[in-house]
Amino acid sequence: VVFAGVTAIDFFLALAVFAVGLALLWGERRSPVLAMVGIVVPAGVFFLFDLAFRIRFPRGLLTSLWYG
């Protein structure tokens, strides 16, 4: 439910919420690790699709900054 709500704001932020939520469900409780997962995983997915595959994400709050 949270993922769907955040997707309306920005898909990149929704990926971060999903990554952190999944890590929490898998039992991770260390805040620095959760923060790293919330930043590294979405950034990796975003840059993989944008730079390597040349597939653009839907525009949102943060992706509009990147795409200009």
Contact map, one row per residue, 1 for C-alpha under 8 A:
11111000000000000000000000000000000000000000000000000000000000000000
11111100000000001000000000000000000000000000000000000000000000000000
11111110000001101100000000000000000000000000000000000000000000000000
11111111000001000000000000000000000000000000000000000000000000000000
11111111100000000000000000000000000000000000000000000000000000000000
01111111111011000000000000000000000000000000000000000000000000000000
00111111111111000000000000000000000000000000000000000000000000000000
00011111111000000000000000000000000000000000000000000000000100000000
00001111111010000000000000000000000000000000000000000000000110000000
00000111111111000000000000000000000000000000000000000000011111100000
00000111111111100000000000000000000000000000000000000000111100000000
00000010011111110000000000000000000000000110010000000000000001100000
00000110111111111000000000000000000000000100000000000000000001000000
00110110011111111100000000000000000000000000000000000000000000000000
00100000001111111110000000000000000001000100000000000000000000000000
00000000000111111111000000000000000011101100000000000000000000000000
01100000000011111111100000000000000001000000000000000000000000000000
00100000000001111111110000000000000000000000000000000000000000000000
00000000000000111111111000000000000011001100000000000000000000000000
00000000000000011111111100000000011011000000000000000000000000000000
00000000000000001111111110000000000000000000000000000000000000000000
00000000000000000111111111000000000000000000000000000000000000000000
00000000000000000011111111110000010010000000000000000000000000000000
00000000000000000001111111111000010000000000000000000000000000000000
00000000000000000000111111110000000000000000000000000000000000000000
00000000000000000000011111110000000000000000000000000000000000000000
00000000000000000000001111111000000000000000000000000000000000000000
00000000000000000000001111111100110000000000000000000000000000000000
00000000000000000000000100111110110000000000000000000000000000000000
00000000000000000000000000011111110000000000000000000000000000000000
00000000000000000000000000001111111000000000000000000000000000000000
00000000000000000000000000000111111100000000000000000000000000000000
00000000000000000000000000011111111110000000000000000000000000000000
00000000000000000001001100011111111111000000000000000000000000000000
00000000000000000001000000000011111111100000000000000000000000000000
00000000000000000000000000000001111111111000000000000000000000000000
00000000000000010011001000000000111111111000000000000000000000000000
00000000000000111011000000000000011111111100000000000000000000000000
00000000000000010000000000000000001111111110000000000000000000000000
00000000000000000000000000000000000111111111000000000000000000000000
00000000000000010010000000000000000111111111100000000000000000000000
00000000000110110010000000000000000001111111110000000000000000000000
00000000000100000000000000000000000000111111111000000000000000000000
00000000000000000000000000000000000000011111111100000000000000000000
00000000000000000000000000000000000000001111111110000000000000000000
00000000000100000000000000000000000000000111111111000000100000000000
00000000000000000000000000000000000000000011111111110000000000000000
00000000000000000000000000000000000000000001111111111000000000000000
00000000000000000000000000000000000000000000111111111111000000000000
00000000000000000000000000000000000000000000011111111111100000000000
00000000000000000000000000000000000000000000001111111110000000000000
00000000000000000000000000000000000000000000001111111100000000000000
00000000000000000000000000000000000000000000000111111110000000000000
00000000000000000000000000000000000000000000000011111111000000000000
00000000000000000000000000000000000000000000000011101111100000000000
00000000000000000000000000000000000000000000000011000111110000000000
00000000001000000000000000000000000000000000010001000011111000100000
00000000011000000000000000000000000000000000000000000001111100100000
00000000011000000000000000000000000000000000000000000000111111110000
00000001111000000000000000000000000000000000000000000000011111110000
00000000110000000000000000000000000000000000000000000000001111111000
00000000010110000000000000000000000000000000000000000000001111111100
00000000010100000000000000000000000000000000000000000000111111111110
00000000000000000000000000000000000000000000000000000000001111111111
00000000000000000000000000000000000000000000000000000000000011111111
00000000000000000000000000000000000000000000000000000000000001111111
00000000000000000000000000000000000000000000000000000000000000111111
00000000000000000000000000000000000000000000000000000000000000011111
